[in-house]
Amino acid sequence: MARATRDEAGHGTPRGHRPEEGPVLLSTEGLPGWLDPVVHAMRTVRPRQLSRFLPPEDGAGRQSAVLVLFGEGPRGPELLLMERAGTLRSHAGQPSFPGGALDPEDGDPTGSGPLRAALREAEEETGLDPTGVQLFGVLPRLYIPVSEFVVTPVLGWWREPSPVGAVDPAETARVFTVPVADLTDPEHRVTVVHPSGYQGPAFLVESALVWGFTAGVIDRILHYAHWERPWDRTRQVPLDWRA
């Protein structure tokens, strides 16, 4: 289980919300200065700059959301990730952001629904206390063809960190944080190659290979926030058909 700390400097600034309480709001007030490049990227990036896989124009696909949660740990800025249980039917064993499909009670998929779903799923999967999270923006909706999910990445600041861990081992194998310094370290960056022909960015961090949708979002955030460092894109890690 990750550490639990409290940021006493948060008094007087926007607090997080429990998913079941009223409207879920977005605010950039009181964010740490190191998040400014992410806020700028969020406001300027276009869908095609994030991925070539965009939601179908006919509206098909299951609406979902993930929580891209930035915190601050002993080594500086970090991201919260989880590893999906190996028995799940989709994306088994893969590291990912907390998240999942929208429920009817989450509300409008084009409004606050993804915000509510991202917080709810993060709480259900990791035990995260959503009242310590300040949501500050969303990225354009993206598409995962293999599972037909239309995903809204919701950006958050972990203003008041809480204890986290795998709530249900049938869904989550573990929960962990990754320093941004490790994600930008060229020694931790590789290109994965799938037998299907897919190639994409990946990260070797915290005894895990982070690839696929999650790695793609992280890669684009690092790039457009100007945190990316030059790395060897020819350094490849092969995947097998079960991945």
N, C-alpha and C positions, 0 to 999 in steps of 0.2 A: 504494500500500500504506500502511495506517495505521501510526502510530508504534509502536515497541516500547519499553516501559518496564518497570520492576520496582518493586513496592511492598515495600520492605525492612521496613515495619512489620508485615508479615504473619506474622512468626515466632511460633510457639506457638499459632496459630489454625488452624481446619480448612482443609485443603488440598482442591483439586479432585481429580477422579478421571479416569483414562482410561476411556472407555466399555467397554473389554474387561476391566477389572479389577473383580472382586468386586461387592458391592452398591454402588449409587450412593446416597449419603446426602444428606439435607437438613439444613442447620444455619444458624441465625441468629446464631451466636456470632461476635463480632468484626466485624460489619458496621459501616460508617460510619454515624454518627448521622443523616445526611440520608436514609438509606434507611428509617428508622423509619416514616414515613407509608405507604410502600409495603408494609412488613411488616404494619402494622395493616390496611390495605385488603385485603391478601391473605387475612387471617384472618377478615374480616367480610363481604366481598362475596358476594352470591348470584348464581347463574347468570343470572337474569332481569335483574339490574342491569348485566350486561355486554353481553348481546345477546338479541334475540328469537329468534335462530336457535340452537336447542339440539339435541343429538344425538337422532336418532329413538329412540322408546321401544322399537322392535322390534330394536334393536341394529345396524341397518344403518349403512353408512358405513365408510370406511377409517380406521383408527386412525393418528394422526400427532401430532407434537409440534413446537413451535417454541421457540427459546431467546430469551427476552427478557433480554438481557444489559446490565446497567448497569455502566459504568466511570466513571472520573474523568479528565478531560482538562484541557488548559490553561484551558478556560472553565468548569470545574466538571463536574457530573454529565452523563453522555452515554449514548446508546444505540447499540448496534451494529446496523446494517442492511446489507442487500445488495440489489442490483438483479438480478432474474432475467433470463436471456438472452432476447432477443426472438424466438428460434426455438422456445422451449418450447411445448408444446401447451396447458398451463394456466397462467394468470396471467402470460403472456409479457410481459417488459419491466417488470413491476411491482416497486417496492421492497418488501421483505419482511423479516421476521425470518429468520435461518437456521433450517432445519428441514425436515421431510419425513415420509414414512410410516414406521411402525414395521416393522422387520425381525423375523423369527421369533427371531433371536438376542438381540434387545433384551429379551425377556422379557415378563412379564405386563403387558398394557395397563392394568390397573387397579392395578398396583403400581409397580415401578421402571422398567418398560418405557419410558414417555415420557421419564423423566429420561435414561436411557441413549441413547435415540434423539435427543434434543435435542442432547446433547453430540457424538454420532457425526456427525450431519448437519452441525453447525456446523464440525466439524473437516474434513469432506469438502468443504464448500462454500467455507469461508473460510481454511482452514489454521490456524485457532485451535488453540492448545495447551490441551486440556481440563484439564490438571493445574493451570492457573492460574485456574480457574473454581470458585467456591463456589456451589453451588445452595442456595437458601434457601427455596424454596416453589413452589407451583403455583397457578394460577387454575383455576376450574371449566372443564370441557371445553365447547367450543363447536363449532358446525357451520357448514361452508361449503357451502351447497346447490349452487352451480354446479359444484363439483368433488367433492362428496359426501365430504369429509374431516371426520372428527371430530378436533378439534385440542385438545391440552392445552398451554396456554402455561406454560412452565417458566421460573421467575425465577432469575437468576443475578447474582452479583457478580464482576466481572473483577478479582480480587484481584491477580493478576500478569499484566498484559497482555503479549501476544505479537504478533509480526508477523502481519498478516492481509492477504489479497488474494484475487482470483478464482482458485481452483484449477483449475477446468475452464471455459474460456470458453463451452463449449457449454451450460453450466448457469447460470453466474454472469457477469454483465457487469461488475460492480464491487462492492467492499465499502467501506463508509464508516461513520463515526460521526457522530452528530447531537447537539449539546449540548441538554440538556433546556431550557435558556434559550431556544433557538430554537423548540422545540416549544411552549413556553408563550407565546411572543410573539404577541399578537393579529394582528400584520401578516403572520404566516406561516400563519394559519388560514383555511380556506375550507370551503365545502360543495360537494361534487361532485354533479353531476346526470347520471345515465345515461339514455339513451333508453328503457330498460326501465321507468323510473319510480323506480329506486333513487336515494336521496339519503343521503349520509353525510358524516361529518367527514373532513377531509383536511388535509395539511400541505405547504406549499411550502418545502422545505428542501434544502440541498446540491444545487441544480440538479435536484431531483426533486419529483414530485407523489406523496406517500405517501397512499394511499387504501385503501378496501376493508377486509378483515379486519385488516390490520396497523394501519391508522389507527384502526380501531374499538377495538382493544385499547389502543393508546397513549392515545386520548381518554379511555377509562374509567379507566386508571391515573392520568392527570393529575387527573381529576375526584375520584376517591375518595381519592387521596393529598393532596387539597386544594392541588395545585400549579396548577390551572387558573386562568387569568385571563379576565375577560370578553372575548368576541370577537364579531364581527359574523357571525352565522349566515346572514344574507341575502346575503353575498358569495359568489357561486356561480361554479364552474368547470364548464363542460359537458364531458362525455365523449362519445366516439363509440361506435358499435356494436362496434368491434374491441377496446375496453377490457374 
